[in-house]
Amino acid sequence: MFKTIKNLFKSKDNFIVPKDRHNEQKVCLDELIIQGEKEANRHNFDEALKCFDKAISIDPTYDYSYGDKALILDKIGRIDESLAMYSKALELNPKNSITWYNKGLTYLNLKKLDEAIKCFDSAVSNNESYAKAWYSKGRCYDLQGNTEKAQFCLNKAKKIDPLLFIRIKKVPIK
């Protein structure tokens, strides 16, 4: 399969797997996502974006490709494009708690706390046991000075995952 992916990048043409080869398409798509995530972990963001763009060209309805691309765009400071990719991913799958959470983090870093809270609300409405979303929502309320709501959310996060506060590094807002 790696050989197939390698060949994708030799061609400047969009790679489209024939419809009758759906299983191959799915495997190729998954491999591209994995490769993109590996490249991102190596800080090869341009290569990661190429992987996610290829994945999108193979299956423009696969929300994870857009969500992963949004993470990279956010990381390299292309915030407007990142938010657009999150929106596209959520249009395709509005129940993806992880994408709601990541979009919320982008808004939190922009200090757009109301928008961040809405995203974290969507994340926890789709997955009530998403401790990091509860934590981040509580953090937003704390930054707004709403201690009561902040405490509720932080308590909820701690109840779901008692070790969460040990694992999370509180990253300052940019």
C-alpha positions, -999 to 999 in steps of 0.1 A, spaced: 0 0 0 28 24 7 40 20 -29 5 31 -40 7 62 -18 42 70 -30 30 68 -66 2 92 -58 27 120 -52 47 113 -84 16 123 -104 3 158 -107 -31 145 -117 -58 140 -91 -58 104 -80 -93 88 -81 -98 52 -74 -126 37 -96 -159 32 -78 -158 -6 -83 -127 -7 -62 -142 7 -30 -122 -14 -6 -90 -3 -22 -102 33 -20 -109 30 17 -75 14 24 -57 41 4 -77 68 21 -68 54 56 -32 51 46 -31 87 34 -46 99 67 -21 79 87 8 92 65 -4 128 69 -6 124 107 30 110 107 42 139 86 25 163 109 41 147 139 75 152 122 66 188 116 65 182 78 34 203 75 35 208 38 38 171 32 10 165 57 -12 189 38 -5 171 6 -16 138 21 -49 153 34 -55 171 1 -50 138 -18 -74 121 7 -100 148 1 -96 143 -37 -102 105 -33 -132 110 -10 -145 145 -6 -172 132 19 -147 119 45 -148 144 73 -116 133 90 -95 145 61 -109 180 65 -105 179 103 -69 168 101 -62 194 75 -77 220 97 -54 210 126 -24 215 103 -36 249 90 -42 260 125 -7 249 135 9 269 107 -12 300 114 -36 298 86 -65 303 109 -93 314 85 -86 284 63 -85 262 94 -119 273 105 -133 268 70 -119 232 70 -135 225 104 -168 239 92 -166 216 61 -158 186 83 -187 194 106 -210 200 76 -202 164 66 -204 150 101 -220 173 128 -217 145 154 -179 144 154 -170 155 189 -133 157 182 -137 181 154 -160 203 175 -134 202 203 -105 211 180 -125 240 164 -133 252 200 -96 252 208 -89 274 178 -115 298 189 -102 297 225 -67 306 212 -83 335 193 -99 346 226 -133 342 210 -147 326 241 -184 326 232 -177 308 199 -154 284 217 -181 276 243 -206 268 215 -181 244 200 -174 227 233 -212 225 239 -215 207 206 -187 183 215 -202 174 249 -237 171 235 -224 145 210 -202 128 237 -212 137 272 -181 119 286 -156 140 267 -136 152 297 -112 175 277 -142 193 261 -157 199 296 -124 211 309 -119 235 280 -154 248 283 -148 254 320 -116 272 311 -135 295 288 -160 303 315 -132 310 339 -116 334 315 -150 352 312 -152 354 350 -181 331 353 -168 311 383 -200 291 389 -203 277 353 -165 272 352 -166 252 384 -195 231 371 -176 222 339 -143 215 357 -160 193 382 -178 174 354 -144 169 337 -128 157 369 -156 133 376 -153 118 341 -115 116 342 -99 121 376 -64 121 361 -72 147 335 -58 176 355 -25 158 359 -22 151 322 -33 185 308 -7 213 306 -26 245 309 -14 263 278 -16 301 280 -39 318 255 -19 335 228 
